[in-house]
Amino acid sequence: MDIVFYDLELNKIHTLPPSSKNVGYISMNTTTEFQGDGSFQLLFWDTELESIIKAHPEGLIVKYGEFEGFSTDYQFKMTEKRLYGKHLNGLLYKAVIPKTDGALQGNVQTLVKNLINTYYSWLEFSDSTEDFETVTFWRNTYKQGNSFIPDLAARGHAGYKIYLDLERKKYMFTMLKSKTNPIMLSEKNLNAYDIQEDFDGKNVAYGGWYEKEQDEGDPVWTYISSEAKTGIYKQDVVLSAKTENEAISELKKRVADYEISLNTKNIKYGEDYILGDKVRVLHGGNTFTKTITAINIWHEKNQYNEQPVLGELKEVESDEQQ
């Protein structure tokens, strides 16, 4: 698969084929995320591309099949040349979004659209026909766009994507919705293998002490609990919270970390699943529901590979509730 390069005005300037002697690329590794920047790393031989990269310190737009990104860094040696970058989603870092004047309230797509139209004049918002959640969201400090926008989208359990309209030479932005996919991943169904479970219980706590701020006078050490545990089963911690709401929020996060990971086969991105899909995993007689939070696609040793990344949608709080 060729890799095509454009300048920031979306004029095509170079095409890089798979590797042949002293030309082309050796490997390309990409990650596209449902609620994040994504990334890519390219290893290549092409000396012409090296010159083009050096001539465009502002960066290049990179298209590799469905993956669309932009370059940020490079490392050139006599024996190898590497180009690094992010998915186009990472371009949201180009703007700083001020703190909100009170809470933002409304449909999460409308709220994101207002911010994109206000702070990203070069981005064209494409409305999704999906139904998105109504949210309340507040940030009490200035944030880079690639921090603010993902948090706001995640507040409504939504994702987003920046993509190219090359015919019109436009950068586009659209919202993505997480949906239930009927697919069942399991070794028995011949679409999953190397299933791995990871459990970490070191973070668990059922109660905690925190210095509660007072209207007047010094803070007072205060106890709060989430579950009534006694004896050897009781686990208390010291919390960094200053208010009861902060303490409740912090204690909710003191739970065991459980992850299940696997490799897939006989399924294809864009046909059998997409980013944000909720899929079921059958393992050991138990069924787990996971979300496809990212997709890794790479070309190495003249072979194309892809693997979805299973995880959980972000649970993002509003500063107003802390």
C-alpha positions in Angstrom: 0.0 0.0 0.0 1.4 3.4 -1.0 1.8 6.2 1.5 0.9 9.6 0.0 2.2 12.9 1.3 0.6 16.4 1.1 1.5 19.8 2.3 -0.7 21.6 4.8 -2.7 23.1 1.9 -3.5 19.5 0.8 -1.5 19.6 -2.4 -0.1 16.2 -3.2 3.8 16.3 -3.2 5.1 12.7 -2.9 4.1 9.0 -3.1 6.1 6.4 -1.2 5.7 2.8 -2.3 6.5 -0.3 -0.2 10.2 -1.0 0.0 12.5 -1.9 -2.8 16.2 -1.3 -3.0 17.0 2.2 -1.6 13.4 3.3 -2.3 10.1 3.1 -0.5 9.4 2.3 3.1 10.3 -0.7 5.4 7.5 -0.4 7.9 4.5 1.8 8.8 2.8 1.5 12.2 -0.4 3.5 12.9 -2.9 3.9 15.8 -6.3 5.6 15.4 -8.2 6.4 18.6 -11.9 6.9 19.3 -11.2 9.7 21.8 -7.6 10.7 21.3 -4.6 11.8 19.1 -3.5 8.5 17.7 0.0 8.1 16.2 2.2 6.7 13.4 5.8 5.7 13.0 7.3 5.3 9.5 10.7 3.6 8.7 11.9 4.3 5.2 14.8 4.5 2.7 13.7 7.2 0.3 16.3 10.0 0.2 13.9 12.2 -1.9 11.3 12.0 0.9 14.0 12.9 3.4 14.6 16.2 1.5 10.9 16.9 1.3 10.5 16.4 5.1 13.4 18.8 5.8 11.9 21.4 3.5 8.6 21.3 5.4 9.4 21.9 9.1 5.8 22.9 9.6 4.9 19.2 8.9 3.3 17.1 6.2 -0.1 15.4 5.9 0.3 11.6 5.6 -2.3 9.2 4.1 -1.9 5.5 4.5 -5.1 3.8 3.3 -7.8 4.8 5.9 -5.2 6.3 8.2 -4.7 10.1 7.9 -2.2 11.9 10.0 0.4 14.6 10.2 4.2 14.5 10.9 5.7 16.0 14.0 9.3 14.7 14.4 11.9 12.9 12.4 15.2 11.0 13.1 17.5 10.5 10.2 20.6 8.2 10.3 22.7 6.9 7.5 21.3 3.4 8.0 17.6 4.3 8.6 15.2 7.2 8.4 12.2 7.5 10.8 9.2 9.9 10.6 6.9 10.2 13.6 3.5 11.9 13.9 -0.1 11.7 15.0 -3.5 11.0 13.5 -5.3 14.1 12.3 -7.2 14.1 15.6 -4.0 15.4 17.1 -4.4 18.7 15.2 -6.7 19.8 17.9 -3.6 20.8 19.9 -3.2 23.8 17.6 -5.7 25.9 19.7 -6.1 26.7 23.4 -9.7 26.7 24.7 -10.4 29.0 27.6 -12.1 28.0 30.8 -15.9 27.9 30.6 -18.0 30.7 31.9 -20.1 28.5 34.1 -21.3 25.1 32.9 -21.7 24.1 29.2 -25.1 22.4 29.0 -26.8 20.8 26.0 -26.4 18.1 23.3 -22.7 17.1 23.3 -22.5 17.3 19.4 -23.8 20.9 19.5 -21.4 21.9 22.3 -18.4 20.4 20.4 -19.6 22.0 17.1 -19.7 25.5 18.8 -16.1 25.1 20.0 -14.8 23.8 16.7 -16.5 26.7 14.8 -15.1 29.2 17.3 -11.5 28.0 17.7 -10.7 26.1 14.5 -11.5 28.3 11.5 -9.7 25.8 9.2 -11.9 22.8 10.3 -15.3 22.2 8.7 -17.8 20.5 11.0 -19.9 17.7 9.5 -23.0 17.0 11.5 -23.6 13.3 12.4 -27.2 12.0 12.2 -26.7 10.0 15.4 -28.5 10.9 18.6 -26.0 12.1 21.2 -26.4 12.6 24.9 -27.2 15.8 26.7 -24.4 16.8 29.1 -23.3 19.3 31.7 -19.6 20.2 31.4 -17.3 22.7 33.0 -13.5 23.3 32.9 -12.1 25.8 35.3 -8.8 26.3 33.5 -7.4 26.9 30.0 -6.7 23.7 28.1 -5.2 22.6 24.8 -7.9 21.6 22.4 -6.7 18.0 22.2 -7.4 17.8 26.0 -10.6 19.9 26.2 -12.5 18.4 23.2 -11.8 14.7 24.1 -13.0 15.4 27.6 -16.2 17.0 26.4 -16.9 14.3 23.9 -16.2 11.6 26.5 -18.6 13.3 28.9 -21.3 12.3 26.4 -19.7 8.8 25.7 -18.9 10.0 22.2 -15.8 10.0 20.0 -14.7 12.2 17.1 -12.6 12.1 13.9 -10.8 14.6 11.8 -10.5 13.5 8.2 -9.7 14.9 4.8 -11.9 15.9 1.9 -9.2 15.9 -0.7 -11.4 16.9 -3.6 -12.3 20.2 -1.9 -9.0 20.4 0.0 -10.8 20.7 3.3 -10.1 19.4 6.8 -13.3 17.8 8.2 -14.5 17.1 11.8 -17.3 14.7 12.8 -18.6 13.1 16.0 -18.7 9.4 16.5 -21.1 7.4 18.6 -20.4 4.2 20.4 -22.7 1.4 19.3 -23.4 -2.2 20.2 -21.9 -4.7 17.7 -23.4 -8.2 17.7 -20.1 -9.8 17.1 -18.9 -12.3 19.8 -15.1 -12.6 20.0 -13.9 -16.0 21.2 -11.4 -18.8 20.4 -14.4 -21.1 19.7 -15.7 -18.6 17.1 -12.3 -18.6 15.4 -12.0 -14.8 15.5 -9.9 -14.4 18.7 -6.7 -16.0 20.2 -4.1 -15.4 22.9 -6.8 -14.1 25.3 -5.2 -12.7 28.4 -6.7 -11.5 31.7 -4.9 -9.0 34.0 -6.1 -8.2 37.5 -4.6 -5.6 39.8 -6.2 -5.2 43.3 -3.5 -3.0 44.9 -5.6 0.2 44.3 -8.8 -1.1 46.1 -10.1 1.0 49.1 -13.5 1.2 50.8 -12.9 4.2 53.0 -10.6 7.1 53.3 -9.6 10.2 55.4 -9.3 13.6 53.9 -8.7 17.2 55.1 -12.0 18.8 54.7 -11.8 22.6 54.1 -13.9 24.8 56.4 -15.5 28.2 55.8 -13.4 29.4 58.7 -10.4 27.8 60.5 -8.1 24.9 59.7 -9.2 21.9 57.7 -10.7 19.0 59.6 -9.7 15.4 59.1 -12.9 13.7 58.0 -13.7 10.0 57.2 -15.8 8.8 54.3 -16.7 5.2 53.2 -18.2 3.6 50.1 -18.9 0.2 51.5 -19.3 -1.2 55.0 -16.4 -3.5 55.4 -15.0 -4.9 58.7 -12.0 -6.8 60.0 -9.5 -8.0 57.5 -11.7 -6.9 54.6 -11.6 -3.2 55.6 -9.2 -1.1 53.6 -8.8 2.7 54.3 -6.5 5.2 52.6 -5.5 8.8 52.8 -7.2 10.9 50.1 -5.9 14.1 48.5 -9.5 15.6 48.4 -10.4 18.9 50.1 -14.2 18.6 49.8 -16.8 15.8 50.2 -17.6 15.7 46.5 -13.9 15.4 45.7 -13.5 12.6 48.3 -16.5 10.7 46.9 -15.1 11.0 43.4 -11.6 10.0 44.4 -12.8 7.0 46.4 -14.9 5.8 43.4 -11.7 5.4 41.5 -10.1 3.1 44.2 -11.2 -0.1 42.6 -9.5 -3.1 41.2 -8.2 -2.9 37.7 -9.3 -5.7 35.4 -8.3 -5.9 31.8 -8.8 -8.5 29.1 -6.8 -8.4 25.9 -6.7 -10.6 22.8 -5.6 -10.8 19.2 -8.3 -11.1 16.5 -8.4 -12.9 13.2 -10.9 -13.4 10.4 -12.5 -10.0 11.0 -11.8 -6.7 9.2 -11.9 -3.1 10.3 -14.6 -1.2 8.5 -16.5 -4.3 7.6 -17.0 -6.3 10.8 -16.3 -3.5 13.3 -15.5 0.2 13.6 -14.0 2.4 16.3 -16.3 2.8 19.3 -18.1 -0.5 18.9 -19.1 -2.4 22.0 -18.3 -6.0 21.5 -18.6 -9.1 23.6 -15.7 -11.4 24.5 -16.4 -15.0 25.6 -13.7 -16.5 27.7 -13.7 -19.2 30.4 -17.5 -19.4 30.4 -17.9 -15.7 31.1 -18.9 -12.9 28.8 -17.3 -9.5 28.9 -18.4 -6.3 27.1 -15.5 -4.2 25.9 -15.3 -1.1 23.7 -13.0 -0.8 20.7 -11.1 2.3 21.8 -8.4 2.2 19.1 -7.3 0.3 16.0 -3.6 -0.5 15.2 -2.8 -1.0 11.6 0.7 -1.7 10.3 2.8 -2.9 7.4 5.9 -4.8 8.2 7.9 -7.3 6.2 5.6 -6.8 3.2 2.6 -7.9 5.3 -0.5 -5.9 6.3 -1.8 -6.4 9.8 -4.5 -4.9 12.0 -5.7 -5.3 15.6 -8.4 -3.6 17.5 -7.6 -2.4 21.1 -10.2 -3.3 23.6 -10.9 -1.0 26.6 -13.4 1.1 28.3 -14.9 4.5 27.3 -13.4 7.4 29.4 -15.4 8.5 32.4 -14.8 12.2 32.5 -16.1 14.5 35.3 -17.0 18.1 35.1 -14.9 20.5 37.2 -18.3 21.8 38.5 -18.9 18.6 40.4 -15.6 18.6 42.2 
